[in-house]
């Protein structure tokens, strides 16, 4: 925040103030200022629109205009096209996986057929074994059945092993494809961040008022070129005014930060209008008395600056003269 400080007053007015102070009495005097902020452009470009006038009351978040950002929009579109192109380059493992899965299904069917054949031969073996034991038939018949069962078991084992090999090939294919895709898509991460940066710049093309206040000075007009940091307008918070007054070291014993005191201004009818004020700052170091400022002890060459915040009803203006009365402190 930049504190606007205006001390220039007419010499005759100060002479009148001195007479009034001796007649009516006050402890310190000064001039009113306000909290100010300079709102500047955040991007370079042509001011396309600007709805702004000096004296205009603005609320925080009001959009006042826009700086031309067509170039940034084109950059964003180009980056997004590059990101989409990377998606096209990615590979899918599904075609290869589908072929391997078909082979697995064929092997599983083969295993089922072999198991069915084994079941038949086992049943035959169970029937022949008693006949061989009773020597009703030659033992060679049982040997042939046993041999056939061994062959079928070997075929089942081989088919099962083949199924495991195919499953490993599927996993390997998926892993390789995933790594390849990750490598391709990793190129898109910087592009995505760049898109976010461009979008942030595009958002900054909108001229958005940062806080409540009144436009004190307008620095640019519509259709002017601006660069980042160029002031657009000066904004002041006129709802609360600050009286910068000066007190002597002796007077510091009467007040402290946070005290409530009485502030008054000329009412235009030969009298004064009073406002409650709060001391929000007192300087740590003394300074020489400004020529245009009076203190209660006018012989003092060094004084301390203090700030008194006052709620403004619209009557207090920047640079207006004001007085403070310490007798009202805390009341």
Secondary structure as the mmCIF struct_conf table of DSSP 4:
data_model
#
loop_
_struct_conf.conf_type_id
_struct_conf.id
_struct_conf.beg_label_comp_id
_struct_conf.beg_label_asym_id
_struct_conf.beg_label_seq_id
_struct_conf.end_label_comp_id
_struct_conf.end_label_asym_id
_struct_conf.end_label_seq_id
STRN STRN1 UNK A 2 UNK A 4
HELX_RH_AL_P HELX_RH_AL_P1 UNK A 11 UNK A 24
BEND BEND1 UNK A 27 UNK A 27
STRN STRN2 UNK A 28 UNK A 40
BEND BEND2 UNK A 42 UNK A 43
STRN STRN3 UNK A 45 UNK A 50
TURN_TY1_P TURN_TY1_P1 UNK A 54 UNK A 55
STRN STRN4 UNK A 57 UNK A 58
TURN_TY1_P TURN_TY1_P2 UNK A 60 UNK A 61
STRN STRN5 UNK A 63 UNK A 67
HELX_RH_AL_P HELX_RH_AL_P2 UNK A 70 UNK A 89
BEND BEND3 UNK A 93 UNK A 93
HELX_RH_AL_P HELX_RH_AL_P3 UNK A 94 UNK A 133
TURN_TY1_P TURN_TY1_P3 UNK A 134 UNK A 135
BEND BEND4 UNK A 136 UNK A 137
HELX_RH_AL_P HELX_RH_AL_P4 UNK A 139 UNK A 203
TURN_TY1_P TURN_TY1_P4 UNK A 204 UNK A 205
STRN STRN6 UNK A 206 UNK A 208
BEND BEND5 UNK A 211 UNK A 212
STRN STRN7 UNK A 213 UNK A 218
TURN_TY1_P TURN_TY1_P5 UNK A 222 UNK A 223
STRN STRN8 UNK A 225 UNK A 226
TURN_TY1_P TURN_TY1_P6 UNK A 228 UNK A 229
STRN STRN9 UNK A 231 UNK A 236
BEND BEND6 UNK A 239 UNK A 239
STRN STRN10 UNK A 240 UNK A 247
TURN_TY1_P TURN_TY1_P7 UNK A 249 UNK A 250
HELX_RH_3T_P HELX_RH_3T_P1 UNK A 251 UNK A 253
TURN_TY1_P TURN_TY1_P8 UNK A 254 UNK A 254
TURN_TY1_P TURN_TY1_P9 UNK A 257 UNK A 258
STRN STRN11 UNK A 260 UNK A 266
BEND BEND7 UNK A 268 UNK A 271
STRN STRN12 UNK A 272 UNK A 282
BEND BEND8 UNK A 284 UNK A 285
STRN STRN13 UNK A 287 UNK A 288
HELX_LH_PP_P HELX_LH_PP_P1 UNK A 289 UNK A 290
TURN_TY1_P TURN_TY1_P10 UNK A 291 UNK A 292
STRN STRN14 UNK A 295 UNK A 295
BEND BEND9 UNK A 296 UNK A 297
TURN_TY1_P TURN_TY1_P11 UNK A 298 UNK A 299
BEND BEND10 UNK A 301 UNK A 301
STRN STRN15 UNK A 302 UNK A 311
BEND BEND11 UNK A 314 UNK A 314
TURN_TY1_P TURN_TY1_P12 UNK A 318 UNK A 319
STRN STRN16 UNK A 321 UNK A 325
HELX_RH_3T_P HELX_RH_3T_P2 UNK A 326 UNK A 328
TURN_TY1_P TURN_TY1_P13 UNK A 329 UNK A 330
#
